[in-house]
Amino acid sequence: MTVNLEVADGVGTLRLDRPPMNALDIATQDRLKELAEEAARRDDVRAVVIYGGEKVFAAGADIKEMQAMDHTAMVLRARALQDSFTAVARIPKPVVAAVTGYALGGGCELALCADFRIAGENAKLGQPEILLGLIPGAGGTQRLSRLIGPSKAKDLIFTGRMVKADEALTLGLVDRVVPAEEVYTAAHAWAAKLAQGPAIALRAAKESIDTGLETDIDTGLAVERNWFAGLFATPDRETGMRSFVEEGPGKAKFL
């Protein structure tokens, strides 16, 4: 399989496995969507890591496959392409991308679907589609501009240039840089910590933030308000408040 889902200690790892560069062909896109939806459903998965391996995250789409496609073929495929990445972005649990080596084109767009990005010192990220006479088609024009702002996104997308880990950190494209050999360990630790948190409240926080970024503030506030009130009906809220009163902050153990 080109993508695998491995679960341990509440953390599901979506592992890209299409050597040598994890090119995201149609089969890989479809498999990614399938496993992202599985991770979203499974109760034993409380947080997710997206990982491409020690050497490369994902170098982008399969260009040879795309070259053979005409306009009609891509019209029929473009929605499925976006849907496979959106399935990752919509996982209602904390998601962290563990980025080593190249994360280009579709690989960068996949990392953008995570809530948090940890990059190795050897990481190189970018949206080079313009060099092929194209634009990003798996969410890059939308998610990148929302993450780092329109001017910085236009710089990367208009030029197609790659940025190394240190510049990616400065731009806000990644959130943390560690030695390459520590990327997966650091990402798993971040996910494992959140896997012990209140699952419904984390889902509420993620949906409130993401929905708010996609709409006007009044709608965003309404989503927040509804989730906030609704959480008062959950066992985790009872556990958290009881623990705070009896033991002090930060000691609650959620199921």
Secondary structure, DSSP 8 states (H G I E B T S, - for coil): --EEEEEETTEEEEEE--TTTT-B-HHHHHHHHHHHHHHHH-TT--EEEEE--SS-SB--B-HHHHHT--HHHHHHHHHHHHHHHHHHHT-SS-EEEEE-SEEETHHHHHHHTSSEEEEETT-EEE-GGGGGT----SSHHHHHHHHH-HHHHHHHHHH--EEEHHHHHHHTS-SEEE-GGGHHHHHHHHHHHHHTS-HHHHHHHHHHHHHHHTS-HHHHHHHHHHHHHHGGGSHHHHHHHHHHHHH-TT-----
